[in-house]
Every structure is written in structure tokens, then in C-alpha cells.
Amino acid sequence: MMATDKQKALIKRIERYLPVKYEGNSVKDASAFITKHLPEYREVVEICSSAMYDALMVGDH
């Protein structure tokens, strides 16, 4: 069975933020990729969000 649309969407977001490339096809491949990279993806997104917030707040002073 091919990766689901939801998995594909998350994989694309992970690839956008991390220097990784998904090369699998199946739901199992997608699940393994997401499980491996999701913690780092979440950390990077949090850092980016925090940096963006900090940049916006500087303009308020």
C-alpha cells in the first residue's frame, strides 16, 4: 500500500525543514521515515517559530 496523503504532506514538510530526502513508497516506509525525523522536525519548527516571534516583537518596541 502506498503512503497516505496525510503521510506525504508531513514528509514534504519534513523535507522542507531538514536536509533529508524520502525515498520510500509504502505506508510502512513513510511511517519509519516520519518516526525517525519527526522529533528533529518539531525542534526546528519550534526554533524557527521562536525566531520569527522574536523578530516581530523587536518591531513593537
C-alpha positions as CSV (number, residue, x, y, z in Angstrom):
1,M,0.0,0.0,0.0
2,M,1.3,3.5,-0.9
3,A,1.9,6.2,1.6
4,T,-1.3,8.1,2.6
5,D,-1.9,11.7,1.5
6,K,-1.5,12.7,5.2
7,Q,1.9,11.0,5.4
8,K,3.0,12.5,2.1
9,A,2.1,16.0,3.3
10,L,4.0,15.6,6.5
11,I,7.0,14.1,4.7
12,K,7.1,17.2,2.4
13,R,7.1,19.5,5.4
14,I,9.9,17.4,7.0
15,E,12.0,17.6,3.7
16,R,11.4,21.4,3.6
17,Y,13.0,21.9,7.0
18,L,15.6,19.1,7.3
19,P,18.4,18.0,4.9
20,V,16.7,14.7,4.3
21,K,15.0,13.1,1.3
22,Y,12.3,10.5,1.4
23,E,12.9,7.6,-1.0
24,G,10.3,5.1,0.2
25,N,6.9,4.1,-1.2
26,S,4.8,2.2,1.2
27,V,2.9,3.2,4.3
28,K,5.5,1.3,6.3
29,D,8.4,3.3,4.7
30,A,6.6,6.5,5.3
31,S,5.9,5.7,8.9
32,A,9.5,4.8,9.5
33,F,10.7,8.0,7.9
34,I,8.3,10.1,9.9
35,T,9.2,8.3,13.2
36,K,12.9,8.8,12.6
37,H,12.7,12.5,11.6
38,L,9.7,13.9,13.5
39,P,11.5,14.9,16.7
40,E,14.1,16.9,14.9
41,Y,11.5,18.4,12.6
42,R,9.5,19.6,15.6
43,E,12.6,21.1,17.2
44,V,13.5,23.0,14.1
45,V,9.9,24.3,13.6
46,E,9.9,25.4,17.2
47,I,13.2,27.3,16.8
48,C,12.0,28.9,13.6
49,S,8.7,29.9,15.2
50,S,10.5,31.4,18.2
51,A,13.0,33.3,16.0
52,M,10.1,34.7,13.9
53,Y,8.2,35.7,17.1
54,D,11.3,37.4,18.4
55,A,11.9,39.3,15.1
56,L,8.3,40.5,15.1
57,M,8.5,41.6,18.8
58,V,11.6,43.7,18.1
59,G,9.5,45.8,15.8
60,D,7.0,46.6,18.6
61,H,9.5,48.5,20.7
